[in-house]
Amino acid sequence: MGTRKKVHAYVRVKPSDEFAYEMISFGEDNKSIDIHIKKDIRKGIVNNQQTDWSFKLDGVLHDASQDYVYETVAKEVVAQALNGYNGTIMCYGQTGAGKTYTMTGSNENYKHRGILPRALQQVFRMIEERPTHSITVRVSYLEIYNENLFDLLSTLPYVGNSDIPMSILESPQGIFVKGLSVHMASREEDAFSLLFEGDTNRIIASHTMNKNSSRSHCIFTIYIETHSRNLSDEKYITSKINLVDLAGSERLGKTGSEGQIMKEATYINKSLSFLEQAIIALGDRKREHVPFRQCKLTHALKDSLGGNCNMVIVANVYGDATQLDETLSSLRFASRSKLITTEPAINERYDAERKVKNLEKELILLKQELAIHDSLANRAMVTYDPMDEIQIAEINSQVRRYLDGSLEEIDIINLRQIQEVFNQFKVVLSQQEQEVEANLRRKYTLINKNDFEAINAVQKAGLVDVEGNTVGEVDGHGFGLGLAPFSAKPGKKGKVRKSIKEIPGTLPKKEAPLSPGSAKDMESLPTSRTQLISSSKEADVKDTPSRDREPSSSEHVASDSPKEDSRTTRPGTPPPKPSAFEEFKNERGSEINRIFKQNKTILNDRRKKAGETSQRINSIKKEIDTTKEALDIQKNFREEQGEYENKGQMIIDEEEFLLILKLKELKKQYRGEYQELRDLKAEIQYCQHLVDQCRQRLLTEFDIWYNESFLIPEDMQVSLKAKNSIKLGLLPLSKLTSLAEDDEDKFGQLQTEVLPEYPDSVSFHNAKMKLDQKQNYNKTMANFQNKKPSLVPPVLKEKSPSEYNLP
């Protein structure tokens, strides 16, 4: 575990023209704040009213820039996160005191960005400085509104809607929110895009104290996973940074909130009250129970409040005399939080795949070292690999000869051989017990001593002695021997041989051994993997030039023959998609459809061959079982008649020898067919992947063709054609952007004005520009749908293959 350390608490005073200098003063070390108020004369000259307060904190941020705030508050926490330590930064305070400005800042002005975007920038800067490590960054954005959990990134197109409500769960790894989407951010620009997307979905409202008041608590989490690029290093570290922007506490008498805003304020004040109770309980070492589950906020921050993390709290306060009561409340919260101790430690994990590979390498080295020691000790024949069937059979033979007395001792080679010798002793003992019991059951009727009904029947038949014991009781083992009838005699040799010959599937004595390839299908495969790949690539090459040539050819036809242009007039209403899809497959999508059918034919052929191979494997398995049964009968017959040995080797007859040869050949054939089935399954999986790719491309191309042919208005196409920036025939409806604004010109102007002063702001402004483009696109489409609702459907959903009559 890590060393215990205190929570760091800072106070940031909001700048104001009406700052109460006579009431609020700061210490010379800039780490304390003193508040003095005059006594209320109306309460009398002698009263116990407190007039002075002094708070010791880790820093007072007054008239501080965003750069200074981040350097003081968050930089060290973020740097430690790259080393495997969790971190939490929380902004607390009254509504309108500047919490969101401190945490998020202004998206319009790069200079005024807050802690959150600066933390993202620092993470990616530090990743660039560590080329020896592979670092993965993921982010999530959680909102707690009226004690309900919401995913602020659920509006992204690739995040599926879920009807299951979100919930907070606990695991040995910590707290996590079920249903919260976590998104990969491979670049700084991607992380900013996710941040801006979530900020646009936050719930805000206006009241007398704050024009844009946050009505919910938000937690932006950065997940960091660091792997060494050295493949032999199986350890990796994980960490997360929770950046918490709390909603502000409100006094309804000052804000004048009513209706829904008053309801929201009630939930906000209630959750902040529970948060303060949890802070007080954590600061009291005598308290054993901390009420984390009183509200969703404290439950979600359970492992951040006093857990395994570096924690920093920023209390945002007013400097006005009219807000002095709320300022005192926020300062008390900050001073209480300093009593909390955390125990940050590095979060180390082990990569299971790398660990297995390292163990395999170590095993190989140890085997080599043992081989060297055996060589020096003149033990060159020792092997340390697992024993095969032949070695186990040899040990079994040695054990049997040792028990018979023909072998005086068993030579010890290694530990694995000793273990197998004891195991074979158990096998031989178990077989002898089964043989004894089987012989007794063939000759006699066995009666269990606990079966009283059977004993009474035997007593009535007079098969017991005077003392009531069964005749021939054997060593107290719990069973007795009755009288064997005269008809119960051991079978003769001829009968046994006759029963063996009646078993189907056995070989006659003169039958030749089977050939290895007698049952294999020798037909060659119609198409190899390389041909499948080349066919798919050929489709891509053929399809692209045809689409590029389409606009020029259409323009030429339109200029030469105006009659032909009139024949391609768009219908008044879009045709049904199934019929349009058939037309598309015969015209523009014919090449993709041809490749799709060809790959599907190859896939069906592979499946058919796999089915035939499976049937052959099943028939071989049945024949193996039949041969094993016949071999067991032959073996039992040999053991009953007595075994013959010559110089320590077992002598068997010709029929048993032929059965052994047949069983060996069948096993070899079974392994060959099974390997062929595995290869066919790999081919089927690859062909299925190609078929799915062709199907997806066919549907995608059809959606593009259908949208531009029947849904995009003609006047919009004329405008796009006049711009000469997008070719007709290559414009999907989802990529349609606003024509009223040129974002490229706007970004070019931004580069000339802002980038010389802030060269690191490219990712920030790129993400902001993409967000503006998306908002402009949504506005344009909303206005467009209001004007022409019959041409553009409100939602374009991806259709399933069944709706297009795909095979």
N, C-alpha and C positions, 0 to 999 in steps of 0.2 A: 504494500500500500504506500501511497505518497505521504508527504508531510502535511500536517494540518496547517491551515492558514486562514486568516480572517477575510471576510467579504469586504471588498473595496466600495466605498460610498462617496459619491461626488454630488455637489449641488450646482446647478446652472441657473443663474438669475436672468430672467427675461428683461432685456433692455426696455426702458420706459422713460418718457419725458417727465413723469411725475414720481420719480424714484424717491423713496422716503429715507433720505440720508440721515435724518435726525433719529430714526428708529432702527435702521439696519446698518451695521458696520462689519467690516471684515478684518481678520487678524493680519499681522504683518507677514506671517509665513504663508498666507493665502490658504490656510487649512482650517480655519475656524470662522464662524459667523456668529455675531452677537446681535440680539434683538432687545430693544428697550422701549417700553410704552409708559405713558404717564398714567398715574392713578386716576381712577374715576372719582371725582369729588362728590358725585351724587350718592355714592355708597358710604360717605362719611370720611372723616379724617383718619379714624383708626379702623382699618380693615386689613384683611389678610390677602389682598389681591396681589398676585405675582406680577412683577413688572419687568423682570430681566431673565433672559434665556441665553445660554451659550452652548453651541454645538461644535464638537470636534469631528471633522471629517477628513477624508484623504485629499480633498482639494475643492476650492471654490472657483467656479468658472463664471466670471462676471465680465461682460463686454469681450467675450472670447470668440474667436473666429471658429469656423467649422474645422479648419485644419488643426488648430490647437486642441480643440475638443477631442478629435480623433486620436491625435498623438498621445494625449494624456490618458484617455479612458480606454480605448479599444485596441491600440496597436499591439501591445504586449499579449493580450488575450488571443488575438488572431495568430500571432507568431507562435505561441505555445500550441495552438490547435494543429499546426503542421507537424509538431513533434509528438502528437498523440494525446494531448490533453483536451478534454471537453471544456467549453467556455459558454458563459451566459452573460449577456448585456441587456439590462432592463431599464426602461425609462418610465418613471413614476411621477405623478403630480396632478395638479388641478387642471381642469379643462381650460384650454387656451394658453397654457404656460409654456408650450414649445416642445412637447414630447415628440410629436411626429416630425417636426422640423429637425430635432436633434437626431432622431433615428434614421429617417428617410431623406430629409432635406427637400430641396426644390428640384423637380425634374426638368424645369425649364432653364435653369442656370447651373452649368457644370461646376462653377466655383462654390455654389451653396449646397452641393450634395452632402448627404448626411453620413452617419456611421455605416449604414448598411451597404450602400454602393462602394464606399471606400474599403470596407472589409472584403468585398468581392474582388476589387482591384488588387489588394494586397495578397490575397490567396493566389491569384494567377501570377502575380509577379514572383512570388516565392517558388511557385512550381517551375517557372522558367529557370530559376537559379539552382534547381536540383535535377540535373540531367541524369543522374544515376538512379533515379526512382521514377516509377510509373504511378502517378497520382490521379485518382478519379474524384471528380466533384459532382455532387448531386444536391438538389435543393427542393424544398417543399415550403408551402405557404398556408398556414392554418389561421382561420378566423373563428373567434368565439363570440357569438352574437346572441344575446338573450338566453345564455346557457345552452346554446345549440352550436354544434361544430359544423364548419363549412370549409370546403377546399377552394381557395381563391384561384387555383390553377385548373379547375375542372372545366373551364370554358374553352380550353385548348382543343383543337379538332381531333387530336389523337387520344384524348382522355375519354374513355367510355363512361356513360351515365350509369350510375348504380342506384338501385332502389333500396339497398341495405343502408340503414343509418350509420353514420360514423360513430365510433366509440373509442374510448381510451382503455388500453390493455397494458398489463404489466408482464414482463418476462425477465429471466435472469440477466439479459443484456440491458434492461432498463425499460423506460416507458416508450410506447409507440402508439400511434393513432391508427386504428383499423379503418381502411377506406381512404386514407390520405395519399394522394399521388406524389411520388418522388420522381424528379426529372433529372436526367443527365445534362450537365453543362460542360461541354468539352472546350468551350472558348469563353472568354470574358463577355463577348457580345451576347452569347446565348444566355448567360446568367442575368445580364441586364434586361434582356427581353422578357424573361420569366418574372423578374422583379416588377417591371412596368406593367406586365399583364395582370399580376395580382393586385397592384395598387389601383388599377382602374376598376376592380371588382369590389373594393372595400366600401363599406356602408358609412356614409357621412351625412350630417345634417347641420342645420344652422340654428343658432340661438343668440341671445344678446351678448354673450361673452366670447363666442367663437363662430366665425362665419362658416368654417369648414371643420366641424367637430367630428372626430372619429367616434362612432357609436359601438365599437367592438374592440376586443383585444386581439392583436395579431402577433403571430409567432412565425418568423422567417428562419428556417433552419438550413444550415450549410453542412452537408455530410462529406467528410474527407476520408479517403481510403488510400493508403500509401503502401505500395509494393516495391521491393528492391528489384532492379533489373538483373541482378545476379541470381540466376535460377537456383543456385544451391541454397539461398537464404529462404527458409520456409516461414519465417516470421513476417507479419505485416501489421501495421498499426491503423486504427480507425479513430475518428474523433468527430465531434459535431459542435457547431456554434449556434446557440439559440439567441436570436436577436428579437427582443420582446418590446413591442410598442403597446403599452396599456392605454385603455380609454381613461379619460380624465374624470376625477371625482367632481361631483356637481352639488351645489346647493340650489334647490328648486326655487328658493326665494330670490336668488340672484339671477338665475338663468331665465326664469319665467317660462319654463317648459310646460307644455300641456300635451294631452293625448298620447300619441305613440312615442314622442320624444321623452315625455315624462316616464313612460313605461321602461324605455331603454335606460334612462338615468337610474331608475330603481335597480335594475339588474346590474348596472355598472357599479353602483355604490355597494351593493350586496357582495359582489365578488371581490371588490377591493377590501372590504371589511374582513372577509375570510382570508385574503392574502395577508393582511396585517396580523391576524390571529396566528397564522402559520409561522410568520416571521418571529412573533413573540415567543411561540413555543420552541422554535429552533434555537433562539438565543438563551433560553432557560435550560441549563444543563440538567436540572432536576426533573424536567418533564420527560416522561418515557413515551408518551403518545403525541404525535403531531397530526392535527386534523387536515390531512391533504385532500380527503375525498369530500369535503363540504361543497366544493364547486368544481366546475370543469377546469378553471384556470389553475388552481393549485394542484389539481391532479395531473394536468399536463406538464407542469413544471416540477414534479416531485423529485426527479433525479437532478434537477438544476438547482433547486433551493437546498443548500447544505449538503449536496451529494458529491459525486466525483466530478468536480468541474471548478474552473476559475470563474468566479462570479463578480460582476461589477454592477452597481446600481447608480443611476443618475436621477436625482430628484430635481425636477423642473419646478421653479417657484416664480411668483410675481415679486416685483420690488415695490409695488404700490401699497400705500397704507390701508387702502380699503380692502385688500385681500390678505391682511396680516394673519387672520385666523387660519386660513387654508395653508399659508406659508409655514406656520408653526406646525401644523399637522404633517406636512410633507417632510419637514426637517426631523420631526420625531421618528417618522418611518425610516428615514435614512440612518439616523443614529442607532435605532434598534437593529437594523440589518447588519451593522458593523459587529454586533455581538455574535453573529453566526460564524461558525468555523466550517470550512470545507476540507475535503481530503482528496485533492486531485491526484490522479495516477495515470500513467501511460496505459492506453487500451491496446494491449497486444493480442493478436490472433495468430492462428497457425493455418497455413494453406495446406489442406489435406492432400491435394494432388502433388505438390512439391515435396511434402513430407514422405509420401510413399516412394517417390523417385529417389530421394536421398537414402531412404532405408534400403532400397534395392541396390544402390551403388555400394552402400556400406556392407551389405550381405556379400556382394561379389568380392570386395576387397578382403573380407574375413575368410572367404573360401580360398582365395589365393594364398593368404597367409597360412592357413591350415595345410594347404598343399605343400608349401615350402617346408613347414615343420615335419610333415610326414615323409617328405623326400629325405630330409636330413636324418630321420630316424629309421630309414630303410623300410618304410610302410607305403610303398608306391601304389599298392592296389586298393587303398582306402578311398571310398567316394562318400560324399556328404549330400548327395541328391536324394529326393524321396525314392523309396524302393518301388520297382515296377512289379508286375504280376509274376514274372519269371523268378525274381529274387525272393518274393514272398513264398512262392511254391517250393523253392529250394530250402528255405528255412523250415517250412512245414514238414518237408521230408526229413530234415535233420532231427527235428523234434520227435517225429514218430520213430525213427531209428534209435534215438536216445532212450525213448520209453521202452522199446523192444529189447534193448540191451546190445544191439549190433553196433552202436556208436558209443564210445566211452565218454567223450566230452565234445562240447561245441566250442569251436574257436571264437573268441571275442574279437570283433573288428572295430566297432565304434558304438556309440550310445544308441543310435537309431536301430542298429541291428539287435542290441540287447532288448530294447523295447518291443521289437517285433517278435523276438523269441518268446517272451512272456505272453504276448498276445496270442501266438500260435499254440502255446500251452492251454490257454483258455479255450481256443477253438477246438482242439483235440479232445479236451475234457468234455466240452458241451456235446460234441458228436458222439462220444462214447456213451454218455448218459442217454441221449436220444435213441441210440441203437439198442441199449439194454432195455429201455422201456418199450420200444417197438417189438423186440423179440418176446418180451413177457406178454404183451397184449396179443400177439399172434398165438401163443401157446396156452394162455390162461385167461380167466375172467377176473379182472381186477375190481376190488370193492373198496371204496373209501370208508375209513373207520367212522367218519362223521355222518355217513349216510345211514341213518337208523332204519329206514324202510327196507333197504337192501339187506341189512344185517338180520332183521326179523324174518325176511324171506329165506335167507340162508339157514337160519336156526330151525325154521319149520321144515326145511329140506334135510336136516340132520347133517349139515356140513361143518358143524363146529364141535369142539370137544366139550367135556363135562363142565369145565370152568367157564365156558362162554366165550373163549377166544377163538378167533378164526384160525383155520389150519394153516401152518407155514408162515407165521408172522415174521416179517423180514426186518430185523434190527430196529424196530420201533419207528419206521419211516412213515407210518400212517396209512399203510394199505396192507391187505392180506391176499393170499393166494388161494383160490378155490381149486376144485378138481377139474383138470382139463379133460374134455371128451375125447373118445378114441378117434373121432373123425378129424380132430384138430392136429394135423401133422404137417411138418414143413413141406412146401411144394418141391417138386422135382425139377431137375435142370431143363428137361425138354419143355415143360410148361412155360417156364420163364422165357426161354428163347422164342417160343411161339408168341407170347404176349408182346415181345419186342418187335417182331416182324409185323404185327398187326398195327403198329403205330404209324400213321401216315407221315410222309416226309423223310423217313429214314432211308439210308443208302443201302443198296445190295452190296455184297462183298466185292463184286467185280467192277463196280462203278468207278469211273475215273474222276479225279478232282475237278471242281468247277474252275473255269477260267475267270480272271478278274474282270474282264469287260463283257461278260456274256449278257448281262441285263442292263447295260447302259444304253442310253439313247445317243447315237453318234451323229445326229443331225447338227450341223453347224448353226450358230446364231445368225439370224438374218441381218442384224445391224449391230455394230459395236458401239461403245460409249463415245468414241471419238466422232463417229458419224452423227450421233445425236447432238453432240455439242456443235459440230460444224453446221448442222441443219438449222439450229436455233440462231447461230450467228449470221447465217446466210439470210434468214428472215429479217434480222435487224438491218443488214446492209441493203437489202432490196427495198424494204419499206421506207427507209429514210429518203432516198433520192426521189421516190415516186411522190412523196408528200411535198418535197421541195419544188418539184417541177409542176405541181398542180396549179399554183396560182398563176404562173407565167402562161401556161397553156390555156387556162380559162380566160385570161385577159386577151390572148390572141384570138380565140374563137369569138369573144364578145365584140372585138373590133371588126372582124371580117364578116360575121354573119349575125346580124341582130335577131333574126328569126330564131336561131338556136337559143339565144338568151331568154326569149319569151317562153320557151318550153321548160326552162328550169325555174319557173316562178314558184316561190314558196307557197304551200297550201295555207288556207286560212286558219286551220287548227292543226296542231302537231299530230301526226299519225300515232297509233298505238306503238308502244315500244317493241312488242314481239314481232309485228310485221316489219317495222323499221329495222330491227336487228337482222331479219332474214335478208332484207335488201342490202344492208351493210356487209354481210358475209359474202354476198355474191359480187360486190363491187369493190369498195375501198379496202375492206378487210379480208379479201379473198386469199391473199398470200399467208396472212397469220392463221386463217381458218384451215388452210391446207396443211400447214405445219402442225397445227393442233391435232388434226385428224390423223396425220402420219404418226405423231408421237403416241397418240392414244392407241393406234393399232399395234405399235411395238409394245406398249404397256400390256395390252390384252394378251399378246403372244407370250410375253414373259410370265404372266400370271397362269396361263394355260400350262406352260412347261413346268412351272413350280407345282401345280396341282398333280401333274403326272408323276413328277419326281417324288412327291409326298406319298402317292399311292404305292410306288415301288418300294419306298422305305418301309411303309407299313407291312407290305407283303414279306419283305426280307426279315422284319422284326418277328413276324409270326413264325416264319420258318426257323429263325434262331431259337425261339422259345420251344418249338417242337423238338428241335435237335438237342437242346439242353435236357429236355425231359427224357428223351430216349437215352442220352448219355448217362443221366443219373440212374436210370433203371439198370443199364448195363453195369455201371459201377457198383450198385448195391448187390447185383447178382454175383459179381466178381468177389466182393468182400464176404458174401455168404459162403461161397464155394471155397474160399481160401485164396490168399494172395501168394503169388510166386515171385521170388526175387533171385536175381543173378548178380552177384558182386555188388550188392547194395542198390541195384536198379530194379524198378517195378516192371514186371512182365505182363502185358495186356494182349488180348486176342485181336484178330484182324478187324472184326466188326467194330469194336470200341475205337480202334485206331482210325478207321474210316470216318467214324462220327466226329472224332477230334479234328481231323483234317477239314471235314465239311464245316464245322463250327468256326474254325479259323478263317476259312475262305468267306463264309457269310459275314463275319465281322469286318473283314477287309472290304468287302463289297458295300456293307452298310456305311462304313466311314467315308468311302468314296461318294456314295449317293448323298450323304448328309452334307459333305463339303460342296457338292454341286448345288444343293438346295440353298445353302448359305450364299453362294455366289449369285444365284437367281434372285434371292431376296434383296441383295444389295443392288442388283440391276433394277428390280421393281421400284425400290425406293428412289433411285436416281431418275428413272423414267417418270415416276409420279411427280417429282419436283419439276421436271421440264413441262409436263402437262399442266400443272398448276400455274407455272409462269406464263405459258401461252394463253391459258384461260383468262388470267388476270390482265394481260396486255390486250387481249381481244375486247374485254369489257371496258377497259380504260379508253381505248381508241374509239369504241362505239359511243361512250358518253361524250367525248370531245366532239365527235362528228354530229351526234344528235343535237347537242347544245348549240353549236354554231350553225347548223342547218335549219333548226326549227324554233329555237328559243331566244337567241340573241337578236334584238331588233335590227332591221336592215339599216336604219339611219345610224345606229351605233357602229355597224360594220363599215359603213361609208366613212365615218369619222376616223375609225382606226386605219382604214386604207389610206386616207389622206395623210395621216401622220407618218406612214412608211416605217414605223418602228416595230410593228407586229404583222406577220404574214397571215393572210386569210388561210384557213385550214389548219392552223396550229394554235388556235386560241381557245383554251378551255374556259368555261364560264366562271370557274373558281378563281381564275387568274385575272379577271377583269378589274381594272383599277380606275380611279377617278381621273377624268380628263380635264378637270378644272384647275389642276395644280401640278406643277412640274417639280417633283421632289429632288430630281437630280440637280437642277439649277439651284434649288434651295440649299442642298448639301454642299455644292461647290462654293456658294457664297459663305457658308459656314466655315469651310476649310480655310478660306482666305482671311477670315476675321478672328476665329477662335483658336485654331490649331497652333499658330505660332506661339501663343501664350501658354496653352495647355496641350502639349503634344500627346499626352496619354488619354485624351478625351475621345478618340476615334470610336472605340467600342461603345461608349456611353451614348454618343450622338447617333451612331448607326442603329442601336436598339430603339432610341427615341423616334428616329425617322420611320422605322418599321411599324412602330405602334401608331404613329400618325397616319401612315398609309392604310393600316387596317381600319382605323376609325373612319377615315375618309371613304374607304370602300364601303363600309357598312352604311354610312349616311347616304352615299350615292345609290346603293342598291335599295335602301328603304324608300327613298324618293322615287326611284324608278318603278318600284312595285306599286306605289300609290298611283302613279300615272297610268301604267299599263299592266294591270294585274293579270290579264289573260295570257300574256306572252311568257312571263317568267314565273315559275312556281315559287312559293315562299321558301321551301326547303328542298334541296336536291339530295336525295338519299341514294347510296350505292345499292344497286339491285343485286339480288342473289342470282346464281346461274340459272335457277329454275324459271325466273321471270323472263329470261332471254331464250328459252327453249334450247339451252346448251345440252349436248348429250352427256 
